[in-house]
Amino acid sequence: MNLDNQNIRNSNVQDIFLRNAILSLLDILNREIIIELVRDGEIEKHEIPFFYNFAADEGFMKDFFIQVPDGCKIPIMAEGNYDIMPRGIVTLDSFQIKSGDITNKFVRGSFTQQELNDNDQKVNKAYSARLYSLPMSLKFSSKIKCDNLNKAFKIMEKVIDLFYKNKVVYFQYRGVRIPAQFTFPDTEAFQKEYSFDYTKDQRVDVSFSIDMETYFPSFNEDTVFYKGNTIRQIGLNTKLEDTGINLDDSFIDQDHPPSE
């Protein structure tokens, strides 16, 4: 999934780590949670739309579905008061750095970023810097609203089948391709608990949790260099001390250019 770093109008929603991580979860849910319903004797496939929690602040929700990365599957938003059934709601509850899993930070990592060349055209350039990978755990709570119990059962079958496979996806942040693994959280005796709420309007709410394991790439800005700067050959230039007279001026590698 690529973000357009030169889009000034939407710059406030670009390269936000937690936002991109949430979008990766919504992407996999909207692609994988599809149920079959029989209507007029024919089997139809129905995609279950998943949204982020609409209880957030108004400005965030207006921006959340703006400048979505290419190839990321999310429901099409429409203005007005409407109630899609069934639908899924995802909420980020907490995140933490897993300090016990931190390893050596003295490694170099690569990333790409878009820049304008001399012709004011966007080009991708590769850079390298010292990288400190911070293991991170994100915890999500999910709720699925259904208009009947049969649909709720079918949806949960798909959810269980998806997350027991320990699904791994990738998202981008600051030009880095970051892996993320989604699983169900473990409880005692490896039992999974799901709660069903029956509301007054005869609808069914199914609640469950999702854990996400990923890492946050922290680059040392003082060690950044352009990866296009490479040493192709090594030259030897020997001068006589205090005279400036050249004693030797040649390439010491075997594939040196021919003498002129």
GUTI-848013 format. One line per field, with one value per residue: residue number from 0; residue in three letters; x, y, z of N, C-alpha, C in turn. Coordinates in steps of 0.001 Angstrom, whole numbers, plus 524288, in hexadecimal, padded with zeros to 5 digits. Atoms other than C-alpha are relative to their C-alpha. Example, Ala and Ser with C-alpha at 12.3 -4.5 7.8 and 13.67 -1.06 7.14 Angstrom:
residues 2
num: (0:1)
residuo: (ala:ser)
n_c1: (8037A:7FCCC)
n_c2: (7FB5A:7FB5A)
n_c3: (80000:7FFC4)
ca_c1: (8300C:83566)
ca_c2: (7EE6C:7FBDC)
ca_c3: (81E78:81BE4)
c_c1: (80384:7FCFE)
c_c2: (804B0:80442)
c_c3: (80000:802DA)
This chain:
residues 260
num: (0:1:2:3:4:5:6:7:8:9:10:11:12:13:14:15:16:17:18:19:20:21:22:23:24:25:26:27:28:29:30:31:32:33:34:35:36:37:38:39:40:41:42:43:44:45:46:47:48:49:50:51:52:53:54:55:56:57:58:59:60:61:62:63:64:65:66:67:68:69:70:71:72:73:74:75:76:77:78:79:80:81:82:83:84:85:86:87:88:89:90:91:92:93:94:95:96:97:98:99:100:101:102:103:104:105:106:107:108:109:110:111:112:113:114:115:116:117:118:119:120:121:122:123:124:125:126:127:128:129:130:131:132:133:134:135:136:137:138:139:140:141:142:143:144:145:146:147:148:149:150:151:152:153:154:155:156:157:158:159:160:161:162:163:164:165:166:167:168:169:170:171:172:173:174:175:176:177:178:179:180:181:182:183:184:185:186:187:188:189:190:191:192:193:194:195:196:197:198:199:200:201:202:203:204:205:206:207:208:209:210:211:212:213:214:215:216:217:218:219:220:221:222:223:224:225:226:227:228:229:230:231:232:233:234:235:236:237:238:239:240:241:242:243:244:245:246:247:248:249:250:251:252:253:254:255:256:257:258:259)
residuo: (met:asn:leu:asp:asn:gln:asn:ile:arg:asn:ser:asn:val:gln:asp:ile:phe:leu:arg:asn:ala:ile:leu:ser:leu:leu:asp:ile:leu:asn:arg:glu:ile:ile:ile:glu:leu:val:arg:asp:gly:glu:ile:glu:lys:his:glu:ile:pro:phe:phe:tyr:asn:phe:ala:ala:asp:glu:gly:phe:met:lys:asp:phe:phe:ile:gln:val:pro:asp:gly:cys:lys:ile:pro:ile:met:ala:glu:gly:asn:tyr:asp:ile:met:pro:arg:gly:ile:val:thr:leu:asp:ser:phe:gln:ile:lys:ser:gly:asp:ile:thr:asn:lys:phe:val:arg:gly:ser:phe:thr:gln:gln:glu:leu:asn:asp:asn:asp:gln:lys:val:asn:lys:ala:tyr:ser:ala:arg:leu:tyr:ser:leu:pro:met:ser:leu:lys:phe:ser:ser:lys:ile:lys:cys:asp:asn:leu:asn:lys:ala:phe:lys:ile:met:glu:lys:val:ile:asp:leu:phe:tyr:lys:asn:lys:val:val:tyr:phe:gln:tyr:arg:gly:val:arg:ile:pro:ala:gln:phe:thr:phe:pro:asp:thr:glu:ala:phe:gln:lys:glu:tyr:ser:phe:asp:tyr:thr:lys:asp:gln:arg:val:asp:val:ser:phe:ser:ile:asp:met:glu:thr:tyr:phe:pro:ser:phe:asn:glu:asp:thr:val:phe:tyr:lys:gly:asn:thr:ile:arg:gln:ile:gly:leu:asn:thr:lys:leu:glu:asp:thr:gly:ile:asn:leu:asp:asp:ser:phe:ile:asp:gln:asp:his:pro:pro:ser:glu)
n_c1: (8034F:7FCB3:8023E:7FDF6:7FDD3:7FFE2:80548:7FFDE:80531:80124:7FB2C:800FA:80185:7FC0C:7FBB7:80141:7FF17:8049C:80414:7FEBF:800BE:805A4:801C5:7FE7D:803DA:804E8:7FF50:80083:80552:8038F:7FEE7:8007A:804EA:8041C:80380:8037F:80594:80337:8048E:802B6:7FD86:7FAAB:7FC46:7FD9C:7FBC0:800C9:7FB8B:80177:7FCB8:7FDBD:7FEAA:7FDB0:803E4:801F0:8007A:7FB84:8014F:80228:7FBDE:7FD39:8032B:8003F:7FAFA:7FE16:8009B:7FDAB:7FAA5:7FF17:7FC09:801D9:80088:8024B:8059F:80340:80541:800DE:802D6:8044E:801EF:80561:80104:801AB:7FE95:7FEB6:8005B:7FC88:7FB3E:7FC2F:7FDCE:7FADE:7FE11:7FAD6:80082:7FB07:7FB41:7FB94:7FAEF:7FE64:7FA7A:7FD2B:7FECF:7FC80:7FAED:7FBC5:8019E:7FBC2:80062:801AF:804C7:800DE:8053B:80083:80361:800C8:7FDC5:8008D:7FB07:7FF27:80473:804A5:802B9:7FF4D:7FCB4:7FEF4:7FA7A:7FEF4:7FC66:7FE88:7FECF:80022:8056F:8015A:8051A:802AF:80477:804B5:804C8:804C6:804A2:804CC:8050B:80358:80584:802E7:8059C:802DF:805AD:80218:7FC15:7FD65:7FBB9:7FBEF:7FD1E:7FCE0:7FBB4:7FC25:7FD20:7FBFB:7FC37:7FCC5:7FCC1:7FC0C:7FC0E:7FD19:7FBBD:7FBDC:7FF6D:7FBE4:800BB:7FBE3:80183:7FB77:7FF68:7FB19:7FD3C:7FE4D:803FD:8002F:8038F:8036E:802B2:804CE:80198:80385:7FD29:800B3:801E1:7FE8A:80121:80085:80580:8017C:8051F:802DF:804CE:8046A:803BF:80503:80211:805AD:801DA:7FF9D:7FB27:7FC0E:7FABF:7FBF6:7FB3E:7FB4C:7FB2B:7FBE5:7FAC1:7FC98:7FA74:7FD1C:7FBB3:7FFA0:7FAA4:7FDDA:7FB12:7FC91:7FFB4:7FA99:7FD04:8028C:7FD1F:8027F:7FDCB:7FDD8:7FA70:7FCFB:7FA85:7FF4E:7FA6E:7FC95:7FB5D:7FB71:7FD55:7FB75:7FD1D:7FB23:8012C:7FEAE:7FEDF:804A0:7FED5:8028A:7FCCA:80352:80588:80247:803F3:7FD93:80342:7FE9A:8033C:7FF6A:800C5:7FB15:7FD0E:8011F)
n_c2: (7FB64:7FB6B:7FAF2:7FBB8:7FC61:7FAB6:7FDE4:7FC3E:7FF42:8043A:8014C:8012A:80575:80348:80211:80077:8058B:802B5:7FFCF:803E0:80527:800F8:800E5:80549:8038D:7FF50:80228:805B5:8015E:7FEFB:803AE:8057E:80162:80052:8045C:801B8:7FFEF:8024E:7FCD4:801F6:804D3:7FF1A:7FE99:7FAE3:7FE95:7FAD1:7FDED:7FD5C:7FB4E:7FEC1:7FA81:7FE88:7FE12:7FAC5:7FCE8:7FC82:7FA8B:7FF27:7FEEF:804D8:8035E:7FDAF:800D1:80557:802A3:7FCB5:80184:80570:8023D:802E5:80595:80121:800B2:7FE09:7FEC9:7FAC8:7FCD0:7FCCF:7FC50:800D0:803A9:80506:80446:804A0:804E8:7FFB3:7FCDB:800A9:7FB36:80118:7FBD6:800C9:7FF2A:7FEB0:80208:7FFC4:801C1:804C9:7FEF5:804E4:80251:7FC8A:80249:7FC65:7FB6F:7FE0F:8022C:7FC17:8013E:7FD02:7FDE6:7FCBD:7FB7B:7FD31:7FAC5:7FD7B:7FF66:7FAD7:7FEDE:7FFE4:804F7:80334:8049B:802DA:80097:80397:7FE0D:803B8:7FD95:803AA:80132:80241:8026F:8004C:8039E:7FD6B:8030D:7FCE0:802F7:7FDFE:80266:80014:8012B:800E5:7FF3B:80338:7FFA2:804FB:80349:80358:7FD04:7FF61:804E8:80093:7FC3A:801BA:80458:7FDB5:7FD46:803EF:8027E:7FC3D:7FE83:8047A:800FD:7FC38:7FD35:7FC08:7FC1B:7FC0F:7FA9C:7FCA3:7FB63:7FD51:802C2:80519:80417:80203:80479:8000B:804FF:7FF82:804D1:7FF81:8002C:804DB:7FFCF:804B8:80500:7FEFD:7FFA1:7FAF8:7FE7E:7FC45:7FE6C:7FEB3:7FC87:7FFB2:7FAD5:7FF83:7FFEF:8055E:800C9:802F4:7FDD9:803D9:7FD3C:80327:7FCE3:8015D:7FE19:7FF04:7FFA6:7FD61:7FD0E:7FA83:7FEE8:7FB03:7FF03:7FBE7:7FC25:7FE45:803F0:800D8:7FEB0:801A3:80501:7FF8E:7FEA6:804D5:7FFD7:80396:8014B:7FD69:7FDD7:7FEE9:7FB41:7FF3F:7FB3A:7FF0F:7FC92:7FA6A:7FE35:80069:80324:80520:8049E:8043D:7FE8F:8046B:80300:8049D:8049B:802BF:7FE60:7FA60:7FE64:7FFE7:7FB06:7FC87)
n_c3: (80000:8008A:7FEC1:8031E:7FC34:8020C:80016:7FBB0:7FDC3:7FC5E:7FD49:7FA84:7FF4A:80265:7FCD8:7FA77:7FF1B:7FE03:8040A:80400:7FDB9:7FFC9:8055D:80194:7FDAD:802D2:8053C:7FFF9:7FE75:80456:8043A:7FE8C:7FD63:803FA:7FEBF:8042E:7FECB:80420:80150:804A8:801AE:801D7:7FBEC:800D8:7FC6C:7FDD1:7FD18:7FB2C:7FF8C:7FAE7:7FF76:7FB05:7FC46:80135:7FB38:7FF8A:800F9:80537:803BE:80131:8034D:80537:8029A:7FFB7:80509:8040C:8017B:7FE8D:8037B:80492:7FF38:7FAE2:800A9:7FBBF:801F2:80218:7FC3C:8020A:7FC1C:7FE5C:7FBBF:80217:7FC87:80307:7FD20:7FB70:80098:7FBDE:7FDC2:7FDC0:7FC99:7FDB0:7FA5F:7FD80:80271:7FC72:801DA:7FD50:7FEF9:7FF51:8051E:802EB:8013A:80150:80304:80344:8053D:803CA:802C0:804C7:800CD:804A8:7FF80:804E6:80056:80513:802B3:8025D:8036C:7FC9F:8005F:7FB5D:8009D:7FB2E:7FEDF:7FBAF:7FC0A:7FBF7:7FAFF:7FBA2:7FECD:7FAF6:800A3:7FAF8:80036:7FE0B:7FFB2:80045:7FE88:80253:7FEC3:804A8:7FF2A:804D3:7FF5C:803C2:7FFA9:7FE2D:7FD86:803DD:8025A:7FC04:7FFBC:804CC:7FFDA:7FC2E:80256:80359:7FCAE:7FD6F:803F9:801BB:7FC30:7FE05:803A6:7FEDA:804EF:80040:80419:80030:80112:8009C:7FCB1:8013E:80417:7FE1F:80044:7FAAD:7FF59:7FB72:7FF56:7FD01:7FD67:7FB92:7FB0A:7FD0D:7FA9E:7FD27:80286:8059A:8015C:8022A:7FE00:80329:7FD59:8035E:7FD78:802C4:7FED2:80028:80568:801F5:802E8:7FD28:7FFED:7FEC2:7FE7A:7FF6E:7FFE0:803B9:7FEAD:80480:7FEC5:8042A:7FDB9:8018C:801C2:7FE32:802B3:7FE0F:8043E:800C9:802EC:80504:804C0:804DE:80195:8053F:7FF9D:7FF8C:801A5:8045D:8007A:7FC3D:80289:7FCB7:801B6:7FC9A:80148:7FD35:7FB99:80039:8054C:8033F:804A0:7FFEF:800CE:801FC:8005E:802C1:7FD36:7FDB5:800E3:804C5:8046B:800B1:80579:80306:7FFE8:80461)
ca_c1: (80000:8062C:803A0:8054E:80EA0:80D77:7FEC3:7FEA5:7EFF3:7EF78:7FCBA:7F697:7F264:7FEF4:80937:80267:806E3:7FAB7:7F1AC:7F8C8:7F89B:7E9DD:7E7D1:7EF38:7E5B8:7D9D2:7DF55:7E068:7D30F:7CC44:7D2E0:7D132:7C44C:7BAC4:7AEDF:7A5B7:7970D:78CC4:7829E:778B7:77FE4:78CEA:798FD:79DC6:7AA65:7A92B:7B4A9:7B3A9:7B84A:7C163:7C316:7CB23:7C3E1:7BB56:7BBC1:7C8AD:7C989:7C2E7:7CF32:7D5F0:7CA90:7C9D6:7D835:7D91F:7D436:7DB89:7E7FE:7E699:7F241:7F088:7EB92:7E5FF:7D80E:7CEC2:7C021:7BBA8:7B74D:7AA6F:7A531:798AC:79298:79203:7935A:79A8B:79740:79F4A:7AB87:7B7F0:7BD93:7CBF3:7D1DB:7E016:7E009:7EE79:7FC56:80928:8179E:81C2D:82902:82C83:82CE9:835F4:8424C:84E9A:84C0B:85924:854A9:85217:844BA:84043:834A6:82FA0:82991:82435:82B52:82A68:83530:83A52:82E6C:824F5:82149:81F54:829DE:82C3A:83999:83F4B:8460E:84CCE:84E14:85031:84390:83DE9:832AF:82913:82040:8125D:8059E:7F88F:7EBB0:7DEE8:7D0F5:7C753:7B89C:7B012:7A20C:798BE:78A54:788BB:78FC3:792A3:79AB6:7A1ED:7A59B:7AA4C:7B27C:7B8F6:7BC7E:7C3EC:7CA59:7CF04:7D409:7DB65:7E251:7E5C7:7EE8E:7F6E2:7F526:800E0:7FF0D:807D0:80630:80F26:81434:81EA5:82208:8240A:81C6A:8181D:81281:8072C:80154:7F347:7EEE8:7E46A:7E921:7EB38:7E3BB:7E507:7E573:7E5C8:7D723:7D182:7C614:7BC08:7B07A:7A334:79A6C:78C17:7872F:77946:7788E:77AA7:7883A:79419:7A131:7AD27:7B948:7C71F:7D542:7E09E:7EF18:7F8D3:80788:8102E:81BB6:81E1F:829F7:831AE:83C6C:8480C:8470D:85592:85993:85137:85825:8538E:8554D:8585B:86597:86E0D:87CB2:87EF1:88DDE:898E9:8A398:8B155:8B75D:8C541:8CC3A:8D9ED:8D95B:8D95F:8DADD:8CDA2:8D448:8CC59:8D3B5:8C841:8BA52:8B344:8A81A:8ABB0:8A017:8A129:8962A:89BA7:8987D:8A28E:8AD24:8AAAD)
ca_c2: (80000:80CD2:81A50:826AB:82EB8:83A90:83C59:848CA:8498B:83C89:83D61:83C83:82E72:82960:820E0:81F1D:81236:80E87:812F6:80A89:7FEFA:80064:80137:7F472:7EDDC:7F3C1:7EF97:7E148:7E11B:7E72A:7DD80:7D0FF:7D1CC:7CDA3:7C530:7BD8D:7BFE4:7B868:7C0CC:7BBD3:7AEF2:7B523:7B698:7C4A8:7C966:7D530:7DD37:7E1CC:7F001:7F381:80181:80842:80CBF:81877:81CF9:823F6:83294:83837:83D47:8301F:828E4:83295:83068:821DB:81D62:8280F:824D0:81647:80E9E:808CD:7FAE5:7FBFF:7F6DE:7FEB6:80132:80CCC:817AF:81EC9:82AC8:82A32:821E6:813C1:806AD:7FBDE:7EE24:7E659:7EE72:7EDCF:7F848:7F85C:80033:80198:7FFE0:80083:7FE8E:7FC2F:7FA8F:7ECC1:7F0A2:7E283:7DF51:7EA71:7E5BD:7EC26:7F9FA:7FBB1:7F71D:7FEA6:7FEEC:803BA:80C3B:813B1:82107:8295B:8359A:83F5C:83ECF:84A29:8491F:849C2:83B8C:83206:827B5:81D37:81D61:81320:816EA:80F8E:812A2:80C1C:80570:802A6:7F8EC:7FA59:7EE4B:7F2DB:7EC8D:7F299:7EE25:7EFEB:7EDA4:7EA0E:7E9D7:7E44E:7E8FB:7DF67:7DF84:7D102:7C62A:7BD96:7C859:7CA7E:7BC10:7BC0D:7C849:7C2D4:7B667:7BEC5:7C6D5:7BACD:7B46C:7C0D5:7C3F7:7B62E:7B602:7C0C2:7C970:7D1D7:7DE63:7E9B9:7F865:803C8:80E65:81828:81006:803A2:7F722:7F2BA:7E53B:7E383:7D706:7D654:7CC1C:7C9BC:7CCBD:7C0C5:7BECD:7B438:7A662:7AC5C:7AE86:7B968:7C0DB:7C808:7CFA9:7D0FB:7DC70:7DC54:7EA48:7EF44:7F0DE:7E225:7E390:7DBAF:7E160:7D878:7DD40:7D7EE:7DC8E:7DCA5:7DDCA:7E377:7E166:7EA76:7F394:80228:80625:810BD:8163D:81E27:82A85:82D78:8211F:8229D:821C1:82030:81232:816EE:81B8F:80FA8:80DA3:807E7:80887:80C49:81535:81721:82493:825A0:832B8:836A9:83D29:84C02:84C98:848E1:8403E:83407:8275C:81E74:820F0:8145A:80B5A:8003D:7F763:7ED93:7F320:800CA:80897:8082E:81285:81E4D)
ca_c3: (80000:7FBA9:800CF:7F8D7:80120:7F847:7F9AB:801BE:803BE:80AC4:8116A:81EFA:81C95:8168F:81CF7:82A08:82FAA:8375B:82C68:82279:82BD3:82DB7:81F0C:81D4A:826B0:82005:812E1:816A4:81D47:8118A:80861:81021:8178A:80CEC:80FC7:806FA:80719:7FF62:7F885:7EEB9:7EE47:7EA93:7F30F:7F44A:7FA4F:80350:807ED:81601:816E9:82223:826B1:830F6:83D12:839C2:847EA:84599:843D3:837D8:8315E:83273:82C58:82117:81E33:820E5:81396:80C30:804CB:8074A:801D5:7F450:7F4A7:80261:802AF:80B34:80A58:80254:80B60:80940:81026:817C1:82255:81DF2:8249E:81D41:821DF:8245F:826B0:82EB8:8379F:83B57:84683:84A83:85945:85CB2:85808:85EDE:85C1B:85F64:8658B:868A4:85A18:8561A:84F5D:84A0E:8455E:83E9E:83145:824E0:81EA1:8115C:80E01:80245:8012A:7F647:7F21F:7E719:7DCF7:7D4F4:7CC05:7D78D:7D567:7E09B:7E1D8:7EC04:7F258:7FB58:807F9:812D7:82150:82E57:83231:83F8F:83E01:8492E:84ABA:84CE9:850F7:84D20:852DC:84B8D:84FBF:8451C:844C1:83A12:8391F:83284:82F70:8326D:8398D:82DB5:8275C:8342C:834B4:82688:828A1:834D1:82D64:82392:82E40:835A0:8292E:82594:8324B:83668:82A79:830A2:824D9:82125:8196E:815C0:8162C:81366:81C64:81884:80CA8:814B3:81218:81F97:822AA:82C0B:83175:83645:8401E:84A24:857F1:8606A:86D07:87744:871D0:86416:86445:85BFC:86177:8594B:85E6C:857FC:85B9C:857FD:8570C:857CB:84901:84780:841D5:845B1:849A4:84978:8509C:84FDD:850E2:84760:84A95:84102:841D8:83A06:83BE8:83B4E:8330E:83A02:83148:835F1:82DBE:82FAA:82853:81C0A:80EF7:800F8:7FC46:7EE99:7F37B:7F0DE:7EF4C:7E1E0:7E1D1:7EACA:7E5EB:7EB61:7EAAC:7F032:7F0B3:7F47C:801C7:801B0:7F2D1:7ED48:7E322:7DFC6:7E175:7DE8A:7D9F7:7D6AC:7DA66:7E384:7E02E:7D524:7CCE6:7CBC1:7BF8B:7B499:7B47B:7ABF6)
c_c1: (8037D:7FD03:802A1:801F7:80003:7FA93:7FF56:7FABC:7FED6:804BB:7FF1F:7FE98:80408:8041B:7FEFF:80021:7FB10:7FB95:800FC:7FF58:7FA36:7FDE3:80171:7FC40:7FAC6:80050:7FF2A:7FA83:7FC36:800EE:7FE5A:7FAB9:7FB8E:7FCB5:7FC8D:7FA5F:7FD00:7FB25:7FDC3:802BF:8058C:8036E:802A6:8043E:7FF48:804CE:7FE04:80383:801E4:801D5:80304:7FBD5:7FE6E:7FF78:80498:7FE6B:7FEA3:80445:80301:7FCE3:7FF6E:804FF:80171:7FFB8:801C6:80598:8014B:803F1:7FD93:7FFCD:7FDB7:7FA11:7FD1B:7FAA3:7FFAE:7FC9F:7FBCF:7FE17:7FA55:7FF91:7FDDF:80250:800E3:7FFBA:80119:804C9:80392:80241:8050D:801D3:80568:7FFA5:80513:8047E:80479:804F3:8019E:805E2:80325:80190:803B2:80550:803D5:7FE03:80436:8001F:7FE21:7FB16:7FF5C:7FA62:8000E:7FC7E:7FFCA:80245:7FF05:80559:80065:7FB8D:7FAD3:7FC9D:8013C:8034C:800C2:805DE:800AA:80424:8011C:8015B:80004:7FA65:7FF8A:7FA7C:7FD7F:7FB5D:7FB43:7FB63:7FB59:7FB5D:7FB24:7FB49:7FC82:7FA71:7FD64:7FA35:7FD25:7FA23:7FD81:80474:802E5:80498:80477:8034A:8038A:804B9:80433:8030F:80477:8043D:803A6:803B4:8046F:80455:802B3:8045C:8049F:8016C:80430:7FEED:80478:7FD98:804F2:7FFD2:80565:80341:80209:7FB6B:80005:7FC40:7FCBD:7FD2A:7FB4E:7FE8D:7FBB1:8033F:7FED5:7FDDF:8019B:7FE3B:7FEED:7FA46:7FEE4:7FA75:7FDA1:7FAE5:7FBEC:7FC31:7FB1D:7FD54:7FA11:7FDE6:800C4:804B9:8040C:8053E:803D2:80512:8048C:804BC:803DC:8051E:8032E:80598:802DB:804B1:7FFFA:8059B:801C3:80564:80307:800F9:8059D:8032D:7FDB0:803C2:7FD27:802A3:8021B:805B7:8031C:80596:800B7:805A8:80314:804F4:8044E:802E5:80465:8030B:804F2:7FF0C:80226:8013E:7FB1A:800E2:7FD87:803F9:7FCCF:7FA5D:7FD47:7FBC4:80273:7FCA3:80121:7FD10:80041:7FF45:80532:80290:7FED8:80508)
c_c2: (804DB:804F2:8042E:80439:8059E:80275:8039A:8005A:7FBED:7FE8B:7FE8E:7FA4D:7FC45:7FE5D:8007E:7FA35:7FD25:80003:7FBDC:7FA70:7FE99:7FEDA:7FA83:7FBFA:8006D:7FD99:7FA1A:7FE58:800BF:7FC5C:7FA6E:7FE8C:80070:7FB27:7FECA:7FFFC:7FDD0:8035C:7FE2F:7FB35:80096:801C4:80522:800E4:805AB:80190:802F0:804CA:800D3:805AA:800D1:8029D:805A9:80370:803B1:80594:800CE:800E1:7FB26:7FCA0:80232:7FEDD:7FA42:7FD37:8036F:7FE2B:7FA88:7FDAE:7FCE5:7FA28:7FE7E:7FFD9:801D1:80126:80594:80316:80335:80387:7FECF:7FBF0:7FAE7:7FBB2:7FB11:7FB30:7FB6D:8036B:7FEF9:80531:7FE8E:804B4:7FE8C:8015B:801C0:7FE12:800B2:7FE27:7FB42:80047:7FAFA:7FD73:80361:7FD64:8044D:8048A:801F4:7FD1C:80451:7FE09:8038D:801DF:80355:804A2:802D8:80578:80228:80094:8056B:8019A:80024:7FB27:7FCB9:7FB35:7FD7F:7FF4A:7FCA1:8024C:7FBA8:80302:7FBCD:7FF6E:7FD8C:7FDE2:7FF28:7FC47:80274:7FC47:803B6:7FC81:802BC:7FD3B:80098:7FE94:7FF81:8007C:7FD0B:800A8:7FAC8:7FC7E:7FC8D:802C7:800AE:7FB0C:7FF58:803AB:7FE30:7FB49:8020E:802A9:7FC1D:7FD70:80391:8009F:7FB60:7FE70:80396:80318:80446:8039A:803E9:8055B:80354:80497:80243:7FCF1:7FAB0:7FC36:7FD08:7FB61:8009B:7FAC9:800B7:7FAA7:80135:80008:7FAF2:8012D:7FAE9:7FB22:800A6:7FFFB:80583:8013C:80427:8013B:8019D:8035A:80064:8051C:8001D:7FFEF:7FABE:7FF30:7FD68:802B9:7FBBF:802EB:7FC33:803A5:7FDF3:80258:800A0:80089:80253:802AC:80585:80126:80575:800B9:80462:803DF:801B2:7FC3A:7FEFA:80147:7FDB1:7FB14:8001D:80181:7FB01:800D5:7FC01:7FE45:80320:801C7:8012E:804AD:8011F:804C5:80051:8042B:80581:801F9:80007:7FCDB:7FA9D:7FBB8:7FB87:801EF:7FBC8:7FD82:7FAF7:7FB1F:7FDC1:8020A:805E8:80168:80029:8055A:8032F:8022E)
c_c3: (80000:80147:7FCBC:803B4:7FE2A:7FFBC:804A6:802B8:8042E:80350:805B0:800EF:7FDB9:803EA:805D9:80148:801B3:7FC03:7FBD4:8020E:8003E:7FA91:7FE23:8024B:7FD2E:7FA8C:80001:80189:7FB7A:7FB66:8015A:8024B:7FC0B:80130:7FB50:801F9:7FB51:7FF3D:7FACD:7FDBB:7FE08:8048F:7FE90:80419:801B5:8032D:804D2:800A2:80597:7FFF0:80510:80355:7FED5:804D6:800C1:7FEB6:7FA44:7FBF3:7FE76:7FC41:7FA81:7FCF6:7FF67:7FAC3:7FB78:7FF01:801F4:7FC30:7FB83:8013B:80539:7FF6E:804DF:7FDCB:7FDF4:803CF:7FD3B:8045D:8014F:80443:7FDC0:80365:7FCCF:80387:7FC4E:7FED6:804AB:801AF:802CF:80328:80208:805CC:80281:7FCAC:803D9:7FD47:80339:800E4:800A2:7FAEA:7FCC1:7FF45:7FE7B:7FCAF:7FC43:7FACB:7FC61:7FD3D:7FB50:7FFC2:7FB18:8012D:7FAC9:8005F:7FA8D:7FD82:7FD8F:7FC6A:802F3:7FF53:804D7:7FEB4:8055B:800A8:804D9:8039B:803F0:804F4:80435:801DD:80568:7FF80:80553:7FF85:802AA:7FFD1:80013:80135:7FDEA:80261:7FB3E:80188:7FAB4:80137:7FBAD:800CA:8015B:801C0:7FC20:7FD72:803E3:80062:7FB3D:80011:803CC:7FE0B:7FC9F:8033A:8029B:7FC1F:7FE46:80400:80298:7FC49:80104:7FB1D:8006A:7FB63:8004D:7FF04:7FFE3:803C6:7FEFF:7FC0A:8019F:7FFA4:80521:80046:804EB:80024:80390:80241:803E7:804FD:802E4:8056C:802A9:7FD0E:7FA2E:7FE42:7FE0B:801BA:7FC73:802C5:7FBFD:80322:7FCA7:80190:7FF54:7FA6A:7FD4E:7FC74:8037F:7FF79:801A7:8010E:8007A:7FFB0:7FBF4:801ED:7FB03:801F3:7FB59:80277:7FDD2:7FE66:801AB:7FD9A:802AB:7FB8F:7FEE0:7FCAF:7FA97:7FB8A:7FB51:7FE00:7FA77:7FFFD:800FB:7FE0D:7FBB3:7FF69:803F4:7FD2D:803EE:7FDBA:803E1:7FE22:8033F:8041B:7FF1A:7FA81:7FC97:7FB19:80094:7FEEA:7FDAD:80012:7FCC7:80360:801FC:7FF45:7FA9D:7FB4A:7FF29:7FA39:7FD14:8003B:7FB3A:7FDD1)
